[in-house]
């Protein structure tokens, strides 16, 4: 049995989603279980480098989870040929330029949704990845939730009849302020701040 190292440049792990879902519940959990088992008995072990603007924050996170590598220099991290995957969970406003830079550096891409704040930029960055032969993917955790799969099954079976509109609310509870105080003033609910 051989263990294969997978170097991952992780950007945006100081935010709630990047930290909880992607670093702690994914990368650290995979490390704790000894990597991902392959069909031939080998294992793949992720080896992240945490990249961010705030050196103190990423150093604190790295220390807490036993991660050896951090940097505030994305260009330097992208230049390391031993790290082949770029992951981004930072602000959507920055994502397109970060993905373009990582693709130009030859890194495979995995990122939070959406990949851009316009359709044109989404298509452009996807074409750039395809042209370079870069493997690329976007977190689509909501598409495969049991409730959504059931709704799709019912819709395909004609249960709802003619659908005129749909409203879906996902994630954490968001209160509008009419019956309870407004909740979730976070940037990811404000289009002007990169969410929306």
Secondary structure as UniProt FT lines:
FT   STRAND          3..11
FT   TURN            13..14
FT   HELIX           17..28
FT   HELIX           29..32
FT   TURN            33..34
FT   STRAND          36..37
FT   TURN            39..40
FT   STRAND          43..51
FT   HELIX           55..65
FT   STRAND          69..71
FT   HELIX           74..79
FT   TURN            81..82
FT   STRAND          83..88
FT   HELIX           92..104
FT   TURN            105..106
FT   STRAND          108..111
FT   HELIX           119..132
FT   STRAND          136..138
FT   TURN            141..144
FT   HELIX           146..156
FT   TURN            157..160
FT   HELIX           187..189
FT   HELIX           191..193
//
